[in-house]
Amino acid sequence: MIAKPGVQEKILLHLLDYADFKEKVEVPFSLSQMGIANAVAIARSNVPRAISGLRDEGLLVERQAHVHGVSRKRKAYFLTDSGIIAAEETWERLRHFQFRCIGPDGDALTTALGSSHEVLPFTMRPVDIIRYLDDNLILDVRPLTEDLIERDLSKQVEKQLVTSLGDLPRLRHFYGREQELDNMVNLLEARATTLLVPGIAGIGKTTIAAKLIERFMHRRNLLYHRCQDWEGSRAMFEAIADWLLNIGDSSFSDYLAATPVPKPDDAARILVDSLENTLTLIVIDDFHKVSDPILFQTIQSMTLGLLGSEESIGLVIFSRSFKPVVPTKDAEGRITSLVLPLDGLDSDSARHILSGFDDLSTEQWLHIHGLSRGHPLVLELINRGASAGAFHDTLEHYVTKEIFSKLTAEQKRVLTVLSIFRESVTLEALLAHDLDVDVLGSLVEQGLARQVDTDVFDVHDLIREFLLQSLDEPTKKEVHNSCAAYYAKQAKSSEATLEQIYHELASDHQQEAISKIVEFGRDIVSQGHLELLNLIEDVNTDGLKPKTLAPMLQLQGDILLMLGRFEQASAIFDDASSASQSAGSEVIFSEILGSQADIAMKQGKTDSALESHKQALEVQVKLGDSKGAARTYNNMGYLYRRKNDKSKALAAYSEVEAILSNDESLLSAQIILGRALLDLGEVDRARKHAFEAFERTDQSEDLLLHARAQALLGRYHAKMNDSETSLHHYSESLNVMSDAGDPVSLVEITILLGEVLEDSGRSEEALERYREALIIAEANDLRMQIGELLSKLGGVAPDRQRRMEYLQRALAVFRELGARTRMREVQAQVHAAVMGR
């Protein structure tokens, strides 16, 4: 007897029905993760795990594709040639799988998958039959219809609730707070809202957060995230994106992949849109640690965005700060958030915590409650062994004398190491410090350490603060040094490198930290970890040699440039320029000049940008830096085009052609050159560079570079009015760009794809493309591209009012940039829109 098919067998059968779509630009919804989940009856979040084995065996491939009925691109899955063979073999075996079928008239008979079409009242795919089989291998077709089956296959919202609780500590007990908890639950159930819960350290914020989540378990999708003072917005954004992916929405994940520096308003809008039609509760703990303005502003915008929503969406923020960190009212005076401060426990609830004392006198209890102010953590420490009879003037003095002074030397060592680490750590990390981890049990029992997971531990912030205040500097540096050594042995990742740099700076190993900043900094930043800027700012630059200082300051300036902090970036680049000249680092000096030109260009100072490029060119020619010179000439050509000086632009591009050779490092410059020549109408010259770049990158391991070359080829075919070929090349290029996260190229290629769609009469698709690109452009402060996209939208929007809105916004952008030629062109578009043309 053949066993009931497993998940992987069902996936093979399902994908076999769509084998013809492997090379298609647009694919059915059934090939997406949600489509596969619907077909084989598993949660969408389990699809990646289910297909991993098939992918490892080379039986299927994954790529981004335009999914029918979905506005944004999604991951889609296709059988390889060997996968098709495996699927056909699976079918040959499973076609003999037998089951009982109850027909429309109630009669039951035995049949097999391969012959089921002879007894079924309508056609069903084998994978659909398997999905509706009960545990006894019986298929009852009486409640089924073709429409119902199709509806089950095409549903895009997953019914399964998704919970992501991160490092939420285990809840040991809970006393009091019932009224506060009931108030929170009632407010969250009444409407979509934001609650701010401030309270001092140790007052029980995390405990009530855990209890609140417990109240909504199995009722809503739940996310708990604890902020850390060293993390930027990326950590929380990625946690939310992964959670939303498991729910079934990839729009925020797609946005992050294409946007190294998210824009708060856009991030908030996408988040609120993604949460529509879902039951969700997001709990953010330790919000007072947030120092990243992007995250801070995103949460503020999200609070405003939830106003008026008819969905059951809750955002609860726990913080030590009593300041209104989110807006309490909007511009019209409507309430956007409510503040529910946490105070100490009342006398009766607090008394329950001291369960270890049977003979506590009223006088002693009143003194303890007055001293602790009903502080749950201090009361718990007293219950775990601290003296209840001793009298002290202050809470701090009490904790120091009655708790920490009574710990063993090894317990103090373990707590010290836990306090120095910035994150929860495993037993492995503690063993690396030669600690006796057997004392962890007693520390957890006393409430001094927290067990986050089976072998993951940390300490409460209040305990950490008490400990760090009492440690002498030599001890701190010694432990920081051991922590740095631990991270040095870990698998290389951006997160581990960041922690290693932090601990090296704290242990006065500044030179080692700077070396890692310079060597790995750009890779770390490329993955969105802009918190590296905080570590660079902590470096003591006094006495640093110019050779060491120049590359670090250059990286700092580049990060500030990415963040749009142009004035600060300019000042840092001035210091970096001086350091590079003192060190004789002419390559860095020329790169800094290029960055300064970028700032001038973004600020609309074309002449200043040209002057910086000319200075950089002198250095590059002197050094024989062909790659740098080609890049500079390309930039100068672009600036001359913006000044409407075609002859000088062509002269600059001719210099690039003279530099080009078989050097692979010049391929990027050749692609930029080809695009510029097409824009200038030099089609024949551009054709040579387009085909040559495509052929030379075809076998390259640099997929991103080949994607850019393919986009250039698509642009050439569009100029030749070959829409189909152009669409093919643009779509293939976008697939790679979406995965690589190159926002500038992604925006530009999307614009070109929209133009081809527009020329082909597919205006609605073009409109959607332009809107997607506008989100990415605004998030990355690509102001010229923003203006171009607004003008495109102004030309393709279906009604005149929307066209006028887009065009007026485009005019404002071009006016700010000083792009007079584009202003005149957009003004002509405005005139045409007014005249109804």
ChimeraX attribute file (.defattr): number of C-alpha atoms within 10 A of each C-alpha:
attribute: neighborCount
match mode: 1-to-1
recipient: residues
	/A:1	6
	/A:2	10
	/A:3	8
	/A:4	16
	/A:5	14
	/A:6	10
	/A:7	15
	/A:8	17
	/A:9	18
	/A:10	24
	/A:11	22
	/A:12	26
	/A:13	24
	/A:14	22
	/A:15	23
	/A:16	19
	/A:17	15
	/A:18	16
	/A:19	17
	/A:20	12
	/A:21	16
	/A:22	17
	/A:23	9
	/A:24	11
	/A:25	15
	/A:26	15
	/A:27	20
	/A:28	18
	/A:29	21
	/A:30	22
	/A:31	27
	/A:32	26
	/A:33	24
	/A:34	28
	/A:35	22
	/A:36	25
	/A:37	22
	/A:38	22
	/A:39	25
	/A:40	23
	/A:41	18
	/A:42	17
	/A:43	20
	/A:44	25
	/A:45	21
	/A:46	12
	/A:47	21
	/A:48	11
	/A:49	10
	/A:50	16
	/A:51	22
	/A:52	13
	/A:53	13
	/A:54	18
	/A:55	18
	/A:56	10
	/A:57	11
	/A:58	14
	/A:59	20
	/A:60	21
	/A:61	16
	/A:62	14
	/A:63	15
	/A:64	21
	/A:65	23
	/A:66	21
	/A:67	20
	/A:68	15
	/A:69	12
	/A:70	11
	/A:71	13
	/A:72	16
	/A:73	20
	/A:74	21
	/A:75	16
	/A:76	23
	/A:77	25
	/A:78	24
	/A:79	26
	/A:80	16
	/A:81	13
	/A:82	13
	/A:83	22
	/A:84	20
	/A:85	15
	/A:86	18
	/A:87	24
	/A:88	15
	/A:89	13
	/A:90	16
	/A:91	20
	/A:92	12
	/A:93	12
	/A:94	20
	/A:95	15
	/A:96	15
	/A:97	19
	/A:98	20
	/A:99	20
	/A:100	16
	/A:101	23
	/A:102	17
	/A:103	16
	/A:104	14
	/A:105	8
	/A:106	11
	/A:107	9
	/A:108	14
	/A:109	12
	/A:110	12
	/A:111	18
	/A:112	18
	/A:113	19
	/A:114	16
	/A:115	13
	/A:116	20
	/A:117	15
	/A:118	11
	/A:119	15
	/A:120	15
	/A:121	15
	/A:122	11
	/A:123	13
	/A:124	16
	/A:125	14
	/A:126	19
	/A:127	21
	/A:128	20
	/A:129	18
	/A:130	23
	/A:131	16
	/A:132	17
	/A:133	17
	/A:134	11
	/A:135	8
	/A:136	8
	/A:137	14
	/A:138	19
	/A:139	20
	/A:140	19
	/A:141	19
	/A:142	12
	/A:143	7
	/A:144	14
	/A:145	13
	/A:146	11
	/A:147	9
	/A:148	11
	/A:149	14
	/A:150	12
	/A:151	12
	/A:152	14
	/A:153	20
	/A:154	18
	/A:155	14
	/A:156	18
	/A:157	13
	/A:158	19
	/A:159	12
	/A:160	16
	/A:161	17
	/A:162	22
	/A:163	19
	/A:164	18
	/A:165	17
	/A:166	12
	/A:167	16
	/A:168	18
	/A:169	16
	/A:170	12
	/A:171	13
	/A:172	8
	/A:173	8
	/A:174	16
	/A:175	15
	/A:176	15
	/A:177	18
	/A:178	12
	/A:179	9
	/A:180	13
	/A:181	15
	/A:182	13
	/A:183	13
	/A:184	17
	/A:185	16
	/A:186	10
	/A:187	15
	/A:188	19
	/A:189	14
	/A:190	9
	/A:191	17
	/A:192	24
	/A:193	26
	/A:194	31
	/A:195	22
	/A:196	24
	/A:197	23
	/A:198	25
	/A:199	19
	/A:200	17
	/A:201	19
	/A:202	18
	/A:203	22
	/A:204	20
	/A:205	23
	/A:206	21
	/A:207	20
	/A:208	21
	/A:209	21
	/A:210	19
	/A:211	18
	/A:212	18
	/A:213	23
	/A:214	12
	/A:215	14
	/A:216	16
	/A:217	15
	/A:218	13
	/A:219	13
	/A:220	21
	/A:221	23
	/A:222	22
	/A:223	21
	/A:224	23
	/A:225	21
	/A:226	17
	/A:227	20
	/A:228	18
	/A:229	14
	/A:230	18
	/A:231	20
	/A:232	23
	/A:233	22
	/A:234	21
	/A:235	16
	/A:236	18
	/A:237	19
	/A:238	16
	/A:239	17
	/A:240	20
	/A:241	22
	/A:242	18
	/A:243	22
	/A:244	23
	/A:245	20
	/A:246	22
	/A:247	24
	/A:248	21
	/A:249	22
	/A:250	20
	/A:251	20
	/A:252	24
	/A:253	19
	/A:254	18
	/A:255	22
	/A:256	21
	/A:257	20
	/A:258	26
	/A:259	21
	/A:260	23
	/A:261	23
	/A:262	27
	/A:263	21
	/A:264	20
	/A:265	19
	/A:266	19
	/A:267	24
	/A:268	24
	/A:269	17
	/A:270	17
	/A:271	21
	/A:272	18
	/A:273	15
	/A:274	19
	/A:275	19
	/A:276	15
	/A:277	12
	/A:278	17
	/A:279	17
	/A:280	23
	/A:281	27
	/A:282	21
	/A:283	23
	/A:284	20
	/A:285	22
	/A:286	21
	/A:287	22
	/A:288	19
	/A:289	16
	/A:290	18
	/A:291	18
	/A:292	17
	/A:293	12
	/A:294	20
	/A:295	22
	/A:296	17
	/A:297	18
	/A:298	22
	/A:299	22
	/A:300	20
	/A:301	20
	/A:302	22
	/A:303	25
	/A:304	25
	/A:305	20
	/A:306	26
	/A:307	18
	/A:308	12
	/A:309	13
	/A:310	11
	/A:311	16
	/A:312	20
	/A:313	24
	/A:314	24
	/A:315	21
	/A:316	21
	/A:317	24
	/A:318	24
	/A:319	24
	/A:320	20
	/A:321	17
	/A:322	14
	/A:323	11
	/A:324	12
	/A:325	17
	/A:326	22
	/A:327	17
	/A:328	19
	/A:329	15
	/A:330	13
	/A:331	8
	/A:332	6
	/A:333	8
	/A:334	12
	/A:335	15
	/A:336	21
	/A:337	23
	/A:338	19
	/A:339	16
	/A:340	15
	/A:341	16
	/A:342	18
	/A:343	16
	/A:344	19
	/A:345	21
	/A:346	14
	/A:347	15
	/A:348	11
	/A:349	16
	/A:350	22
	/A:351	17
	/A:352	16
	/A:353	21
	/A:354	18
	/A:355	11
	/A:356	13
	/A:357	14
	/A:358	7
	/A:359	7
	/A:360	13
	/A:361	12
	/A:362	9
	/A:363	9
	/A:364	15
	/A:365	17
	/A:366	13
	/A:367	17
	/A:368	22
	/A:369	19
	/A:370	13
	/A:371	18
	/A:372	20
	/A:373	19
	/A:374	21
	/A:375	22
	/A:376	21
	/A:377	20
	/A:378	26
	/A:379	23
	/A:380	20
	/A:381	20
	/A:382	23
	/A:383	19
	/A:384	20
	/A:385	14
	/A:386	20
	/A:387	14
	/A:388	18
	/A:389	13
	/A:390	12
	/A:391	14
	/A:392	15
	/A:393	8
	/A:394	10
	/A:395	15
	/A:396	12
	/A:397	12
	/A:398	20
	/A:399	18
	/A:400	14
	/A:401	14
	/A:402	19
	/A:403	19
	/A:404	18
	/A:405	11
	/A:406	13
	/A:407	13
	/A:408	10
	/A:409	9
	/A:410	15
	/A:411	20
	/A:412	17
	/A:413	16
	/A:414	21
	/A:415	21
	/A:416	20
	/A:417	23
	/A:418	23
	/A:419	24
	/A:420	19
	/A:421	20
	/A:422	18
	/A:423	15
	/A:424	17
	/A:425	18
	/A:426	15
	/A:427	14
	/A:428	12
	/A:429	20
	/A:430	20
	/A:431	13
	/A:432	12
	/A:433	16
	/A:434	9
	/A:435	16
	/A:436	13
	/A:437	14
	/A:438	10
	/A:439	15
	/A:440	20
	/A:441	13
	/A:442	13
	/A:443	20
	/A:444	15
	/A:445	14
	/A:446	18
	/A:447	21
	/A:448	23
	/A:449	22
	/A:450	21
	/A:451	23
	/A:452	19
	/A:453	15
	/A:454	8
	/A:455	10
	/A:456	16
	/A:457	21
	/A:458	24
	/A:459	26
	/A:460	16
	/A:461	13
	/A:462	15
	/A:463	21
	/A:464	21
	/A:465	13
	/A:466	15
	/A:467	17
	/A:468	14
	/A:469	8
	/A:470	10
	/A:471	11
	/A:472	9
	/A:473	11
	/A:474	10
	/A:475	12
	/A:476	17
	/A:477	19
	/A:478	13
	/A:479	22
	/A:480	24
	/A:481	19
	/A:482	18
	/A:483	25
	/A:484	24
	/A:485	16
	/A:486	19
	/A:487	20
	/A:488	15
	/A:489	10
	/A:490	12
	/A:491	9
	/A:492	10
	/A:493	12
	/A:494	19
	/A:495	12
	/A:496	17
	/A:497	22
	/A:498	24
	/A:499	21
	/A:500	25
	/A:501	25
	/A:502	24
	/A:503	26
	/A:504	24
	/A:505	24
	/A:506	22
	/A:507	21
	/A:508	15
	/A:509	17
	/A:510	18
	/A:511	14
	/A:512	13
	/A:513	24
	/A:514	22
	/A:515	15
	/A:516	17
	/A:517	24
	/A:518	18
	/A:519	13
	/A:520	15
	/A:521	24
	/A:522	15
	/A:523	14
	/A:524	19
	/A:525	20
	/A:526	14
	/A:527	13
	/A:528	21
	/A:529	22
	/A:530	24
	/A:531	20
	/A:532	25
	/A:533	19
	/A:534	16
	/A:535	19
	/A:536	21
	/A:537	11
	/A:538	12
	/A:539	17
	/A:540	10
	/A:541	14
	/A:542	7
	/A:543	7
	/A:544	13
	/A:545	12
	/A:546	20
	/A:547	15
	/A:548	17
	/A:549	21
	/A:550	27
	/A:551	24
	/A:552	22
	/A:553	25
	/A:554	26
	/A:555	24
	/A:556	26
	/A:557	27
	/A:558	24
	/A:559	20
	/A:560	20
	/A:561	20
	/A:562	17
	/A:563	18
	/A:564	16
	/A:565	14
	/A:566	20
	/A:567	12
	/A:568	14
	/A:569	25
	/A:570	20
	/A:571	13
	/A:572	18
	/A:573	26
	/A:574	18
	/A:575	16
	/A:576	25
	/A:577	26
	/A:578	15
	/A:579	24
	/A:580	25
	/A:581	17
	/A:582	14
	/A:583	17
	/A:584	13
	/A:585	16
	/A:586	18
	/A:587	16
	/A:588	19
	/A:589	26
	/A:590	27
	/A:591	19
	/A:592	27
	/A:593	23
	/A:594	24
	/A:595	22
	/A:596	26
	/A:597	26
	/A:598	22
	/A:599	22
	/A:600	20
	/A:601	17
	/A:602	18
	/A:603	16
	/A:604	17
	/A:605	15
	/A:606	21
	/A:607	15
	/A:608	17
	/A:609	24
	/A:610	22
	/A:611	15
	/A:612	21
	/A:613	25
	/A:614	20
	/A:615	14
	/A:616	23
	/A:617	23
	/A:618	13
	/A:619	19
	/A:620	22
	/A:621	12
	/A:622	9
	/A:623	13
	/A:624	11
	/A:625	14
	/A:626	19
	/A:627	19
	/A:628	22
	/A:629	25
	/A:630	27
	/A:631	21
	/A:632	26
	/A:633	25
	/A:634	24
	/A:635	24
	/A:636	25
	/A:637	27
	/A:638	21
	/A:639	19
	/A:640	21
	/A:641	18
	/A:642	17
	/A:643	17
	/A:644	14
	/A:645	13
	/A:646	15
	/A:647	12
	/A:648	16
	/A:649	24
	/A:650	20
	/A:651	15
	/A:652	21
	/A:653	25
	/A:654	16
	/A:655	15
	/A:656	24
	/A:657	18
	/A:658	9
	/A:659	17
	/A:660	17
	/A:661	12
	/A:662	8
	/A:663	10
	/A:664	13
	/A:665	12
	/A:666	19
	/A:667	23
	/A:668	17
	/A:669	23
	/A:670	26
	/A:671	25
	/A:672	22
	/A:673	29
	/A:674	28
	/A:675	22
	/A:676	20
	/A:677	20
	/A:678	19
	/A:679	14
	/A:680	14
	/A:681	11
	/A:682	14
	/A:683	16
	/A:684	12
	/A:685	14
	/A:686	24
	/A:687	20
	/A:688	11
	/A:689	23
	/A:690	26
	/A:691	17
	/A:692	17
	/A:693	26
	/A:694	21
	/A:695	14
	/A:696	14
	/A:697	20
	/A:698	16
	/A:699	10
	/A:700	12
	/A:701	9
	/A:702	10
	/A:703	16
	/A:704	21
	/A:705	21
	/A:706	24
	/A:707	25
	/A:708	26
	/A:709	31
	/A:710	28
	/A:711	32
	/A:712	31
	/A:713	27
	/A:714	29
	/A:715	30
	/A:716	23
	/A:717	19
	/A:718	21
	/A:719	16
	/A:720	11
	/A:721	14
	/A:722	14
	/A:723	19
	/A:724	14
	/A:725	15
	/A:726	25
	/A:727	23
	/A:728	16
	/A:729	21
	/A:730	25
	/A:731	23
	/A:732	17
	/A:733	26
	/A:734	25
	/A:735	19
	/A:736	20
	/A:737	25
	/A:738	19
	/A:739	14
	/A:740	14
	/A:741	20
	/A:742	17
	/A:743	23
	/A:744	18
	/A:745	18
	/A:746	23
	/A:747	26
	/A:748	17
	/A:749	24
	/A:750	25
	/A:751	23
	/A:752	22
	/A:753	28
	/A:754	28
	/A:755	24
	/A:756	26
	/A:757	21
	/A:758	18
	/A:759	14
	/A:760	13
	/A:761	11
	/A:762	13
	/A:763	19
	/A:764	15
	/A:765	14
	/A:766	26
	/A:767	22
	/A:768	15
	/A:769	23
	/A:770	26
	/A:771	18
	/A:772	18
	/A:773	24
	/A:774	23
	/A:775	21
	/A:776	26
	/A:777	25
	/A:778	18
	/A:779	23
	/A:780	21
	/A:781	17
	/A:782	16
	/A:783	18
	/A:784	16
	/A:785	21
	/A:786	25
	/A:787	28
	/A:788	22
	/A:789	29
	/A:790	23
	/A:791	27
	/A:792	24
	/A:793	26
	/A:794	27
	/A:795	23
	/A:796	18
	/A:797	18
	/A:798	13
	/A:799	10
	/A:800	18
	/A:801	12
	/A:802	15
	/A:803	22
	/A:804	21
	/A:805	16
	/A:806	21
	/A:807	26
	/A:808	17
	/A:809	16
	/A:810	28
	/A:811	24
	/A:812	13
	/A:813	20
	/A:814	22
	/A:815	15
	/A:816	14
	/A:817	19
	/A:818	17
	/A:819	18
	/A:820	16
	/A:821	13
	/A:822	18
	/A:823	21
	/A:824	13
	/A:825	13
	/A:826	24
	/A:827	16
	/A:828	12
	/A:829	19
	/A:830	24
	/A:831	13
	/A:832	12
	/A:833	18
	/A:834	13
	/A:835	9
	/A:836	8
	/A:837	9
